[in-house]
Amino acid sequence: MDAFTTGILQRIRNTESDLHRAREAGDLFSVDVEQAELDDLRRLAAEHGVFVGSGSAQAC
C-alpha cells in the first residue's frame, strides 16, 4: 500500500470516529462538519482508485 492510500484511509477512519463521537454527543454542528469532511475524503479516495466500504475504510 502506498503512502497516499495509507494516509487517506487513516484520515477516513479518524473522521468516522470523530463523526461517531459528535453524533453521540448530539453536537449537530460537528456532525455536519465531520460528515462533509468524510464525504470529501471518500470522493478523493474514489478519484484515486482507493476502495472505501460503506463502513470503515479499507484498502483494495
FILO-371786 format. One record per atom (N, C-alpha, C, O): atom name; x, y, z; residue number from 0. Coordinates in Angstrom, 2 decimals. Layout:
// residues N
<node atomo="CA" x="X" y="Y" z="Z" num="NUM"/>
...
// end
This chain:
// residues 60
<node atomo="N" x="0.85" y="-1.16" z="0.00" num="0"/>
<node atomo="CA" x="0.00" y="0.00" z="0.00" num="0"/>
<node atomo="C" x="0.90" y="1.24" z="0.00" num="0"/>
<node atomo="O" x="1.87" y="1.31" z="0.77" num="0"/>
<node atomo="N" x="0.59" y="2.20" z="-0.86" num="1"/>
<node atomo="CA" x="1.42" y="3.40" z="-0.94" num="1"/>
<node atomo="C" x="1.04" y="4.41" z="0.15" num="1"/>
<node atomo="O" x="0.05" y="4.24" z="0.86" num="1"/>
<node atomo="N" x="1.84" y="5.47" z="0.27" num="2"/>
<node atomo="CA" x="1.65" y="6.46" z="1.32" num="2"/>
<node atomo="C" x="0.31" y="7.19" z="1.18" num="2"/>
<node atomo="O" x="-0.35" y="7.48" z="2.18" num="2"/>
<node atomo="N" x="-0.09" y="7.49" z="-0.06" num="3"/>
<node atomo="CA" x="-1.37" y="8.17" z="-0.25" num="3"/>
<node atomo="C" x="-2.52" y="7.32" z="0.27" num="3"/>
<node atomo="O" x="-3.38" y="7.80" z="1.01" num="3"/>
<node atomo="N" x="-2.54" y="6.05" z="-0.12" num="4"/>
<node atomo="CA" x="-3.61" y="5.14" z="0.30" num="4"/>
<node atomo="C" x="-3.64" y="5.00" z="1.81" num="4"/>
<node atomo="O" x="-4.70" y="5.08" z="2.43" num="4"/>
<node atomo="N" x="-2.48" y="4.79" z="2.40" num="5"/>
<node atomo="CA" x="-2.40" y="4.66" z="3.85" num="5"/>
<node atomo="C" x="-2.92" y="5.92" z="4.53" num="5"/>
<node atomo="O" x="-3.70" y="5.85" z="5.48" num="5"/>
<node atomo="N" x="-2.49" y="7.06" z="4.04" num="6"/>
<node atomo="CA" x="-2.90" y="8.34" z="4.64" num="6"/>
<node atomo="C" x="-4.38" y="8.62" z="4.50" num="6"/>
<node atomo="O" x="-5.02" y="9.03" z="5.46" num="6"/>
<node atomo="N" x="-4.93" y="8.40" z="3.32" num="7"/>
<node atomo="CA" x="-6.36" y="8.70" z="3.12" num="7"/>
<node atomo="C" x="-7.23" y="7.76" z="3.93" num="7"/>
<node atomo="O" x="-8.24" y="8.18" z="4.49" num="7"/>
<node atomo="N" x="-6.83" y="6.49" z="4.01" num="8"/>
<node atomo="CA" x="-7.62" y="5.55" z="4.81" num="8"/>
<node atomo="C" x="-7.56" y="5.90" z="6.29" num="8"/>
<node atomo="O" x="-8.56" y="5.76" z="6.99" num="8"/>
<node atomo="N" x="-6.40" y="6.35" z="6.77" num="9"/>
<node atomo="CA" x="-6.29" y="6.75" z="8.17" num="9"/>
<node atomo="C" x="-7.14" y="7.99" z="8.44" num="9"/>
<node atomo="O" x="-7.82" y="8.07" z="9.47" num="9"/>
<node atomo="N" x="-7.11" y="8.94" z="7.53" num="10"/>
<node atomo="CA" x="-7.93" y="10.15" z="7.70" num="10"/>
<node atomo="C" x="-9.41" y="9.80" z="7.70" num="10"/>
<node atomo="O" x="-10.18" y="10.38" z="8.46" num="10"/>
<node atomo="N" x="-9.82" y="8.86" z="6.85" num="11"/>
<node atomo="CA" x="-11.22" y="8.44" z="6.82" num="11"/>
<node atomo="C" x="-11.60" y="7.78" z="8.14" num="11"/>
<node atomo="O" x="-12.65" y="8.09" z="8.70" num="11"/>
<node atomo="N" x="-10.76" y="6.89" z="8.64" num="12"/>
<node atomo="CA" x="-11.04" y="6.24" z="9.93" num="12"/>
<node atomo="C" x="-11.15" y="7.27" z="11.05" num="12"/>
<node atomo="O" x="-12.06" y="7.20" z="11.88" num="12"/>
<node atomo="N" x="-10.23" y="8.24" z="11.08" num="13"/>
<node atomo="CA" x="-10.27" y="9.27" z="12.11" num="13"/>
<node atomo="C" x="-11.55" y="10.10" z="12.02" num="13"/>
<node atomo="O" x="-12.18" y="10.41" z="13.03" num="13"/>
<node atomo="N" x="-11.92" y="10.46" z="10.80" num="14"/>
<node atomo="CA" x="-13.13" y="11.26" z="10.60" num="14"/>
<node atomo="C" x="-14.38" y="10.48" z="10.96" num="14"/>
<node atomo="O" x="-15.31" y="11.03" z="11.54" num="14"/>
<node atomo="N" x="-14.41" y="9.19" z="10.62" num="15"/>
<node atomo="CA" x="-15.55" y="8.35" z="11.02" num="15"/>
<node atomo="C" x="-15.67" y="8.31" z="12.54" num="15"/>
<node atomo="O" x="-16.78" y="8.37" z="13.08" num="15"/>
<node atomo="N" x="-14.56" y="8.21" z="13.22" num="16"/>
<node atomo="CA" x="-14.55" y="8.19" z="14.68" num="16"/>
<node atomo="C" x="-15.05" y="9.53" z="15.24" num="16"/>
<node atomo="O" x="-15.86" y="9.55" z="16.17" num="16"/>
<node atomo="N" x="-14.55" y="10.62" z="14.68" num="17"/>
<node atomo="CA" x="-14.99" y="11.95" z="15.12" num="17"/>
<node atomo="C" x="-16.49" y="12.14" z="14.86" num="17"/>
<node atomo="O" x="-17.19" y="12.73" z="15.68" num="17"/>
<node atomo="N" x="-16.96" y="11.65" z="13.74" num="18"/>
<node atomo="CA" x="-18.38" y="11.75" z="13.41" num="18"/>
<node atomo="C" x="-19.22" y="10.96" z="14.41" num="18"/>
<node atomo="O" x="-20.26" y="11.43" z="14.87" num="18"/>
<node atomo="N" x="-18.76" y="9.77" z="14.74" num="19"/>
<node atomo="CA" x="-19.47" y="8.94" z="15.71" num="19"/>
<node atomo="C" x="-19.56" y="9.65" z="17.06" num="19"/>
<node atomo="O" x="-20.62" y="9.67" z="17.69" num="19"/>
<node atomo="N" x="-18.44" y="10.24" z="17.52" num="20"/>
<node atomo="CA" x="-18.44" y="10.95" z="18.80" num="20"/>
<node atomo="C" x="-19.39" y="12.16" z="18.76" num="20"/>
<node atomo="O" x="-20.10" y="12.43" z="19.72" num="20"/>
<node atomo="N" x="-19.38" y="12.88" z="17.65" num="21"/>
<node atomo="CA" x="-20.26" y="14.05" z="17.52" num="21"/>
<node atomo="C" x="-21.72" y="13.63" z="17.58" num="21"/>
<node atomo="O" x="-22.54" y="14.30" z="18.20" num="21"/>
<node atomo="N" x="-22.05" y="12.51" z="16.92" num="22"/>
<node atomo="CA" x="-23.43" y="12.02" z="16.97" num="22"/>
<node atomo="C" x="-23.83" y="11.62" z="18.38" num="22"/>
<node atomo="O" x="-24.92" y="11.94" z="18.84" num="22"/>
<node atomo="N" x="-22.92" y="10.92" z="19.07" num="23"/>
<node atomo="CA" x="-23.21" y="10.51" z="20.44" num="23"/>
<node atomo="C" x="-23.42" y="11.70" z="21.36" num="23"/>
<node atomo="O" x="-24.25" y="11.66" z="22.27" num="23"/>
<node atomo="N" x="-22.67" y="12.78" z="21.12" num="24"/>
<node atomo="CA" x="-22.76" y="13.97" z="21.95" num="24"/>
<node atomo="C" x="-23.95" y="14.86" z="21.56" num="24"/>
<node atomo="O" x="-24.29" y="15.80" z="22.28" num="24"/>
<node atomo="N" x="-24.58" y="14.55" z="20.43" num="25"/>
<node atomo="CA" x="-25.70" y="15.37" z="19.97" num="25"/>
<node atomo="C" x="-25.26" y="16.72" z="19.43" num="25"/>
<node atomo="O" x="-26.05" y="17.66" z="19.40" num="25"/>
<node atomo="N" x="-24.00" y="16.83" z="19.02" num="26"/>
<node atomo="CA" x="-23.44" y="18.07" z="18.50" num="26"/>
<node atomo="C" x="-23.72" y="18.15" z="17.00" num="26"/>
<node atomo="O" x="-22.93" y="17.69" z="16.18" num="26"/>
<node atomo="N" x="-24.85" y="18.76" z="16.66" num="27"/>
<node atomo="CA" x="-25.29" y="18.78" z="15.26" num="27"/>
<node atomo="C" x="-24.35" y="19.54" z="14.35" num="27"/>
<node atomo="O" x="-24.17" y="19.15" z="13.19" num="27"/>
<node atomo="N" x="-23.75" y="20.61" z="14.84" num="28"/>
<node atomo="CA" x="-22.80" y="21.36" z="14.00" num="28"/>
<node atomo="C" x="-21.61" y="20.48" z="13.66" num="28"/>
<node atomo="O" x="-21.21" y="20.39" z="12.49" num="28"/>
<node atomo="N" x="-21.03" y="19.83" z="14.67" num="29"/>
<node atomo="CA" x="-19.88" y="18.95" z="14.42" num="29"/>
<node atomo="C" x="-20.25" y="17.76" z="13.53" num="29"/>
<node atomo="O" x="-19.44" y="17.32" z="12.72" num="29"/>
<node atomo="N" x="-21.46" y="17.25" z="13.68" num="30"/>
<node atomo="CA" x="-21.92" y="16.17" z="12.81" num="30"/>
<node atomo="C" x="-21.89" y="16.64" z="11.36" num="30"/>
<node atomo="O" x="-21.41" y="15.92" z="10.49" num="30"/>
<node atomo="N" x="-22.41" y="17.84" z="11.10" num="31"/>
<node atomo="CA" x="-22.41" y="18.37" z="9.74" num="31"/>
<node atomo="C" x="-20.99" y="18.55" z="9.20" num="31"/>
<node atomo="O" x="-20.70" y="18.21" z="8.06" num="31"/>
<node atomo="N" x="-20.11" y="19.09" z="10.03" num="32"/>
<node atomo="CA" x="-18.73" y="19.33" z="9.62" num="32"/>
<node atomo="C" x="-18.03" y="18.01" z="9.32" num="32"/>
<node atomo="O" x="-17.39" y="17.87" z="8.28" num="32"/>
<node atomo="N" x="-18.14" y="17.05" z="10.22" num="33"/>
<node atomo="CA" x="-17.45" y="15.77" z="10.05" num="33"/>
<node atomo="C" x="-18.03" y="14.99" z="8.87" num="33"/>
<node atomo="O" x="-17.29" y="14.32" z="8.14" num="33"/>
<node atomo="N" x="-19.35" y="15.07" z="8.67" num="34"/>
<node atomo="CA" x="-19.96" y="14.37" z="7.54" num="34"/>
<node atomo="C" x="-19.47" y="14.95" z="6.22" num="34"/>
<node atomo="O" x="-19.20" y="14.22" z="5.27" num="34"/>
<node atomo="N" x="-19.37" y="16.28" z="6.16" num="35"/>
<node atomo="CA" x="-18.86" y="16.92" z="4.94" num="35"/>
<node atomo="C" x="-17.41" y="16.52" z="4.69" num="35"/>
<node atomo="O" x="-17.03" y="16.25" z="3.55" num="35"/>
<node atomo="N" x="-16.61" y="16.47" z="5.75" num="36"/>
<node atomo="CA" x="-15.21" y="16.06" z="5.61" num="36"/>
<node atomo="C" x="-15.13" y="14.61" z="5.13" num="36"/>
<node atomo="O" x="-14.33" y="14.29" z="4.25" num="36"/>
<node atomo="N" x="-15.96" y="13.75" z="5.70" num="37"/>
<node atomo="CA" x="-15.97" y="12.35" z="5.32" num="37"/>
<node atomo="C" x="-16.38" y="12.19" z="3.85" num="37"/>
<node atomo="O" x="-15.78" y="11.41" z="3.12" num="37"/>
<node atomo="N" x="-17.39" y="12.92" z="3.44" num="38"/>
<node atomo="CA" x="-17.82" y="12.88" z="2.04" num="38"/>
<node atomo="C" x="-16.69" y="13.29" z="1.10" num="38"/>
<node atomo="O" x="-16.46" y="12.66" z="0.08" num="38"/>
<node atomo="N" x="-15.98" y="14.36" z="1.47" num="39"/>
<node atomo="CA" x="-14.85" y="14.83" z="0.65" num="39"/>
<node atomo="C" x="-13.74" y="13.80" z="0.59" num="39"/>
<node atomo="O" x="-13.18" y="13.54" z="-0.48" num="39"/>
<node atomo="N" x="-13.41" y="13.20" z="1.73" num="40"/>
<node atomo="CA" x="-12.35" y="12.20" z="1.76" num="40"/>
<node atomo="C" x="-12.71" y="10.97" z="0.94" num="40"/>
<node atomo="O" x="-11.87" y="10.42" z="0.22" num="40"/>
<node atomo="N" x="-13.96" y="10.53" z="1.03" num="41"/>
<node atomo="CA" x="-14.41" y="9.37" z="0.25" num="41"/>
<node atomo="C" x="-14.38" y="9.67" z="-1.25" num="41"/>
<node atomo="O" x="-14.01" y="8.82" z="-2.05" num="41"/>
<node atomo="N" x="-14.77" y="10.90" z="-1.62" num="42"/>
<node atomo="CA" x="-14.72" y="11.31" z="-3.03" num="42"/>
<node atomo="C" x="-13.27" y="11.31" z="-3.52" num="42"/>
<node atomo="O" x="-12.98" y="10.81" z="-4.61" num="42"/>
<node atomo="N" x="-12.39" y="11.87" z="-2.73" num="43"/>
<node atomo="CA" x="-10.97" y="11.92" z="-3.09" num="43"/>
<node atomo="C" x="-10.40" y="10.51" z="-3.23" num="43"/>
<node atomo="O" x="-9.65" y="10.23" z="-4.16" num="43"/>
<node atomo="N" x="-10.75" y="9.63" z="-2.30" num="44"/>
<node atomo="CA" x="-10.28" y="8.24" z="-2.37" num="44"/>
<node atomo="C" x="-10.78" y="7.59" z="-3.66" num="44"/>
<node atomo="O" x="-10.00" y="6.94" z="-4.36" num="44"/>
<node atomo="N" x="-12.05" y="7.76" z="-3.97" num="45"/>
<node atomo="CA" x="-12.62" y="7.15" z="-5.18" num="45"/>
<node atomo="C" x="-11.95" y="7.67" z="-6.44" num="45"/>
<node atomo="O" x="-11.70" y="6.92" z="-7.38" num="45"/>
<node atomo="N" x="-11.65" y="8.97" z="-6.46" num="46"/>
<node atomo="CA" x="-10.98" y="9.56" z="-7.63" num="46"/>
<node atomo="C" x="-9.60" y="8.96" z="-7.85" num="46"/>
<node atomo="O" x="-9.07" y="9.00" z="-8.97" num="46"/>
<node atomo="N" x="-9.00" y="8.42" z="-6.79" num="47"/>
<node atomo="CA" x="-7.66" y="7.84" z="-6.88" num="47"/>
<node atomo="C" x="-7.68" y="6.32" z="-6.81" num="47"/>
<node atomo="O" x="-6.64" y="5.69" z="-6.62" num="47"/>
<node atomo="N" x="-8.85" y="5.73" z="-6.97" num="48"/>
<node atomo="CA" x="-8.96" y="4.27" z="-7.03" num="48"/>
<node atomo="C" x="-8.81" y="3.56" z="-5.71" num="48"/>
<node atomo="O" x="-8.48" y="2.37" z="-5.68" num="48"/>
<node atomo="N" x="-9.03" y="4.26" z="-4.62" num="49"/>
<node atomo="CA" x="-8.95" y="3.64" z="-3.30" num="49"/>
<node atomo="C" x="-10.36" y="3.24" z="-2.88" num="49"/>
<node atomo="O" x="-11.23" y="4.10" z="-2.75" num="49"/>
<node atomo="N" x="-10.58" y="1.94" z="-2.67" num="50"/>
<node atomo="CA" x="-11.89" y="1.44" z="-2.29" num="50"/>
<node atomo="C" x="-12.14" y="1.74" z="-0.82" num="50"/>
<node atomo="O" x="-11.30" y="1.45" z="0.04" num="50"/>
<node atomo="N" x="-13.29" y="2.32" z="-0.53" num="51"/>
<node atomo="CA" x="-13.72" y="2.57" z="0.84" num="51"/>
<node atomo="C" x="-15.10" y="1.95" z="0.96" num="51"/>
<node atomo="O" x="-16.03" y="2.36" z="0.28" num="51"/>
<node atomo="N" x="-15.23" y="0.95" z="1.82" num="52"/>
<node atomo="CA" x="-16.50" y="0.28" z="2.02" num="52"/>
<node atomo="C" x="-17.51" y="1.18" z="2.68" num="52"/>
<node atomo="O" x="-17.18" y="2.32" z="3.03" num="52"/>
<node atomo="N" x="-18.72" y="0.72" z="2.86" num="53"/>
<node atomo="CA" x="-19.77" y="1.53" z="3.46" num="53"/>
<node atomo="C" x="-19.54" y="1.79" z="4.94" num="53"/>
<node atomo="O" x="-20.07" y="2.75" z="5.50" num="53"/>
<node atomo="N" x="-18.75" y="0.92" z="5.57" num="54"/>
<node atomo="CA" x="-18.44" y="1.12" z="6.99" num="54"/>
<node atomo="C" x="-17.10" y="1.77" z="7.13" num="54"/>
<node atomo="O" x="-16.93" y="2.94" z="6.80" num="54"/>
<node atomo="N" x="-16.15" y="1.03" z="7.61" num="55"/>
<node atomo="CA" x="-14.80" y="1.55" z="7.82" num="55"/>
<node atomo="C" x="-14.02" y="1.59" z="6.51" num="55"/>
<node atomo="O" x="-14.35" y="0.93" z="5.53" num="55"/>
<node atomo="N" x="-12.99" y="2.38" z="6.55" num="56"/>
<node atomo="CA" x="-12.09" y="2.47" z="5.40" num="56"/>
<node atomo="C" x="-11.26" y="1.21" z="5.30" num="56"/>
<node atomo="O" x="-10.86" y="0.62" z="6.31" num="56"/>
<node atomo="N" x="-11.00" y="0.80" z="4.08" num="57"/>
<node atomo="CA" x="-10.17" y="-0.39" z="3.85" num="57"/>
<node atomo="C" x="-9.48" y="-0.28" z="2.51" num="57"/>
<node atomo="O" x="-9.98" y="0.35" z="1.58" num="57"/>
<node atomo="N" x="-8.33" y="-0.89" z="2.43" num="58"/>
<node atomo="CA" x="-7.58" y="-0.87" z="1.17" num="58"/>
<node atomo="C" x="-8.06" y="-1.97" z="0.25" num="58"/>
<node atomo="O" x="-8.53" y="-3.01" z="0.71" num="58"/>
<node atomo="N" x="-7.94" y="-1.74" z="-1.04" num="59"/>
<node atomo="CA" x="-8.34" y="-2.73" z="-2.02" num="59"/>
<node atomo="C" x="-7.12" y="-3.29" z="-2.71" num="59"/>
<node atomo="O" x="-7.24" y="-4.15" z="-3.58" num="59"/>
// end
